[in-house]
Amino acid sequence: MTVTRTGVGALPVAIIGAGVGGLALAVMLRRQGFGVSLFEARSREALSEGAFLTLAPNGINALRALGLAQRITALGIPTLGFEITNAAGRRLVHLDERQSMREAGAESITIRRSDLLGALLDEAQALRADIRFGHALADIENQPEGVRLTFGNGVRVDAGWLAGCDGVWSRVRRPCFPASPDPVYTGLTGTGGTIDVPSVAPTDGFMHMVFGEQAFFGYMKAADGPVFWFDSFPLSEDAATARPEPAQLAATVRQLHAGDPGTIREIVGAIAEVPRAYPVFDMPHLPQWHTGNVVVLGDAAHAVSPHAGQGASMAIEDAVVLAACLGATPSPSQAFAAFQALRRDRVEHIVKISRRIGTQKQAKGRLALFLRNLILPFFVRFGARTTRAITLYRADLAPLEKPSI
């Protein structure tokens, strides 16, 4: 017999957002017996959008709590470390992370976003979570006995409590936390994708990154696989939020890297279209992550710019820890408070680290570039110690213990 737990009375839990955090939370809550209804504004097909991401060892370990670590690891490319060169091809940094991965008990992988979301969605649906696409949130009534949600298609839903997992531009955060700060543009915009370029040599599990003349570029390639590539470059906010045609954006990418090493020119020369660019925003300090019967998590609470490679891992950790807090107390509000206390220091520390990494990609002028290239090896090696400490955290083993970092 299946026992269904709820937040309040016989009402299900509502989740807004079918991204990494929302789907991971749906899986965790269904495993604990909660009734779950998840609502996503976009269509099911939209989950195939986006390029790829990195899951750090702490993210893979968090997936163990969902029972998905092995399945999702098999979908990705083992990512053993990285190498950074300058525009002239001189190596600045080579970092092999295999020893730290052994200490963490998991490897890092690079995975298509669509593959990760597909695996999470399949598991949530197999556990009979109610997943509804095409439901754009229009209104929230945060009531003493639960929440009432109204969607743009006219549907109304009552739920015991609500988890906002709908990203940096959260429709949950603004009405429920009216004093919350707006996301801040970091000054960098990125593009990326996968493309078959047979002439490019495999990178043997290492991400190759280059501080180019105008933009930062990274790529990796498994044997007989496509090239996974990304770049980031300084751009004004107005220009970053424009939506050029895919062919025009591809031409911009080629122009940005016209003076870079030959392998990069070879990769970008094969790109006919780039679907879209992604302006990088992060969230300033959000004083509260919960109010009444509403809680926000993932990028809705603490958007992390992608430079540290921890955004998806943080969202999965959030889902694991919130579910553990809910399992430890019958009171959602007490669980939300415990969740915030356990998570805030760690995620805000990682947000700061990611910002610092991003500033290295914005150096302009010969002197700034010279100084950046001079200090970068020391900066990276010092930062690697902090990064290794971050990856040692095991949300799957000790979700109710506050991590030291």
Long-range contacts (C-beta under 8 A, 24 or more apart in sequence): 2-33, 3-33, 4-33, 4-34, 4-35, 5-32, 5-33, 5-34, 5-35, 6-34, 6-35, 6-160, 7-34, 7-146, 7-159, 7-160, 7-161, 7-293, 7-332, 8-145, 8-146, 8-160, 8-161, 8-293, 8-332, 9-145, 9-146, 9-160, 11-35, 11-146, 11-158, 11-159, 11-160, 12-36, 12-37, 12-130, 12-159, 12-160, 13-37, 13-159, 13-160, 13-161, 13-162, 13-163, 14-38, 14-39, 14-147, 14-149, 14-157, 14-159, 14-161, 14-162, 14-163, 15-39, 15-162, 15-163, 15-165, 16-40, 16-137, 16-149, 16-162, 16-163, 16-164, 16-165, 16-166, 16-170, 16-171, 16-172, 17-164, 17-165, 17-166, 17-167, 17-170, 17-298, 17-300, 18-42, 18-47, 18-117, 18-121, 18-131, 18-133, 19-117, 19-165, 19-166, 19-167, 19-298, 19-299, 19-315, 20-116, 20-117, 20-120, 20-298, 20-312, 20-315, 20-316, 21-165, 21-297, 21-298, 21-299, 21-300, 21-315, 21-316, 21-318, 21-319, 22-163, 22-165, 22-166, 22-298, 23-117, 23-120, 23-121, 23-124, 24-66, 24-120, 24-315, 24-316, 24-319, 24-320, 25-163, 25-165, 25-297, 25-318, 25-319, 25-322, 25-323, 26-120, 26-124, 26-127, 26-129, 26-131, 27-66, 27-68, 27-120, 27-123, 27-124, 27-127, 27-129, 27-319, 28-65, 28-66, 28-319, 28-320, 28-322, 28-323, 29-129, 29-323, 29-326, 30-124, 30-127, 30-128, 30-129, 31-66, 31-67, 31-127, 31-323, 32-323, 32-326, 32-327, 34-326, 35-130, 36-124, 36-129, 36-130, 37-129, 37-130, 37-132, 37-157, 37-159, 38-124, 38-129, 38-130, 38-131, 38-132, 39-132, 39-135, 39-137, 39-149, 39-151, 39-157, 40-131, 40-132, 40-133, 40-134, 40-135, 41-134, 41-135, 41-136, 41-137, 41-152, 41-166, 41-171, 42-133, 42-134, 43-133, 43-134, 44-133, 47-114, 47-117, 47-118, 47-121, 48-114, 49-113, 49-114, 49-275, 50-113, 50-114, 51-112, 51-113, 51-192, 51-193, 51-194, 51-228, 51-230, 52-110, 52-111, 52-112, 52-113, 52-192, 52-194, 52-228, 52-230, 53-110, 53-111, 53-113, 53-116, 53-306, 53-309, 53-311, 53-312, 54-79, 54-108, 54-109, 54-110, 54-111, 54-309, 54-312, 55-108, 55-109, 55-111, 55-116, 55-312, 55-313, 55-316, 56-108, 56-309, 56-310, 56-313, 56-390, 56-391, 57-100, 57-101, 57-104, 57-105, 57-106, 57-107, 57-108, 57-391, 57-392, 58-104, 58-106, 58-310, 58-313, 58-317, 58-390, 58-391, 58-392, 58-393, 58-394, 58-395, 59-310, 59-312, 59-313, 59-314, 59-316, 59-317, 60-106, 60-107, 60-108, 60-109, 61-104, 61-105, 61-106, 61-393, 61-394, 61-395, 61-396, 61-397, 62-313, 62-316, 62-317, 62-319, 62-320, 62-395, 62-396, 63-316, 63-396, 64-396, 65-320, 65-323, 65-395, 65-396, 65-399, 66-120, 66-123, 66-316, 66-319, 66-320, 67-123, 68-119, 68-120, 68-123, 69-106, 71-119, 72-109, 72-111, 72-115, 72-116, 72-119, 73-106, 73-107, 73-109, 75-109, 75-111, 75-112, 75-115, 75-116, 75-119, 76-109, 76-110, 76-111, 76-115, 77-109, 77-110, 77-111, 77-205, 77-220, 77-222, 77-225, 77-228, 78-107, 78-108, 78-109, 78-205, 79-107, 79-108, 79-109, 79-110, 79-205, 79-206, 79-207, 79-220, 80-107, 80-108, 80-204, 80-205, 80-206, 81-205, 81-206, 81-207, 82-206, 82-207, 82-208, 82-209, 82-218, 83-206, 83-207, 83-208, 83-209, 84-209, 84-210, 84-211, 84-376, 84-380, 85-208, 85-209, 85-210, 85-211, 85-261, 86-210, 86-211, 86-373, 87-210, 87-211, 87-212, 87-213, 87-259, 87-260, 87-261, 88-261, 89-261, 92-211, 92-373, 92-376, 92-377, 92-380, 93-376, 93-377, 93-380, 93-381, 95-380, 95-381, 95-384, 96-206, 97-384, 97-388, 100-388, 100-391, 101-391, 103-388, 103-392, 104-388, 104-391, 104-392, 105-394, 108-309, 108-391, 110-207, 110-220, 110-228, 112-194, 116-312, 136-171, 137-166, 137-171, 137-172, 139-175, 140-172, 140-175, 140-176, 140-294, 142-176, 142-291, 142-292, 142-293, 142-294, 143-292, 143-293, 144-292, 146-293, 147-292, 147-293, 147-294, 160-293, 160-332, 161-293, 161-294, 161-295, 161-332, 162-293, 162-294, 162-295, 163-294, 163-295, 163-296, 163-297, 163-322, 164-294, 164-295, 164-296, 164-297, 164-300, 165-296, 165-297, 165-298, 165-300, 165-315, 166-300, 167-298, 167-299, 167-300, 167-303, 168-281, 168-282, 168-283, 168-299, 168-300, 168-303, 170-296, 170-299, 170-300, 172-294, 172-296, 172-300, 173-286, 173-296, 173-300, 173-301, 176-291, 176-292, 176-294, 176-296, 177-286, 177-288, 177-291, 177-296, 179-287, 180-286, 180-287, 181-283, 181-284, 181-285, 181-286, 183-281, 183-282, 183-283, 183-303, 184-281, 184-282, 184-283, 184-284, 185-237, 185-240, 185-279, 185-280, 185-281, 186-280, 186-281, 186-282, 186-305, 186-355, 186-358, 187-234, 187-235, 187-358, 187-362, 188-232, 188-233, 188-234, 188-235, 188-279, 188-280, 188-305, 188-358, 188-361, 188-362, 189-232, 189-233, 189-234, 189-235, 189-239, 189-240, 189-277, 189-278, 189-279, 189-280, 190-230, 190-231, 190-232, 190-233, 190-277, 190-278, 190-280, 190-306, 191-230, 191-231, 191-249, 191-253, 191-274, 191-276, 191-277, 191-278, 192-228, 192-229, 192-230, 192-231, 192-278, 193-229, 193-230, 193-271, 193-274, 193-275, 194-226, 194-227, 194-228, 194-229, 195-226, 195-227, 195-229, 195-267, 195-270, 195-271, 196-226, 196-227, 196-270, 197-221, 197-226, 197-227, 197-266, 197-267, 197-270, 199-266, 200-227, 200-263, 200-266, 200-267, 208-263, 210-260, 210-261, 210-264, 211-361, 211-369, 211-372, 211-373, 211-376, 212-256, 212-257, 212-259, 212-260, 212-264, 213-259, 213-260, 214-256, 214-257, 214-259, 215-256, 215-257, 216-361, 217-257, 217-260, 217-264, 219-263, 219-264, 219-267, 227-267, 229-267, 229-268, 231-256, 231-257, 232-280, 232-307, 232-358, 232-361, 233-361, 234-361, 234-362, 234-364, 235-279, 237-279, 240-277, 240-279, 241-279, 243-276, 244-277, 246-273, 246-274, 246-275, 246-276, 247-272, 247-273, 249-273, 249-274, 249-275, 249-276, 249-277, 250-274, 280-305, 280-306, 280-358, 281-305, 282-351, 282-354, 282-355, 283-351, 285-348, 288-340, 289-336, 289-339, 289-340, 289-343, 289-344, 290-333, 290-336, 290-337, 290-339, 290-340, 292-333, 293-332, 293-333, 295-322, 295-332, 295-336, 295-339, 297-322, 297-339, 297-343, 301-347, 302-344, 302-347, 302-348, 302-351, 303-351, 304-347, 304-350, 304-351, 304-354, 305-351, 305-354, 305-355, 305-358, 306-354, 307-354, 307-355, 307-357, 307-358, 307-361, 308-350, 308-353, 308-354, 308-357, 308-387, 310-350, 310-354, 310-390, 314-347, 314-350, 316-395, 317-343, 317-393, 317-395, 318-343, 318-347, 320-395, 320-396, 320-399, 321-395, 321-399, 321-400, 323-399, 324-399, 324-400, 325-399, 325-400, 328-400, 338-400, 341-402, 342-399, 342-400, 342-401, 342-402, 342-403, 345-402, 346-390, 346-393, 346-403, 346-405, 349-405, 350-390, 353-383, 353-386, 353-387, 353-390, 356-383, 357-383
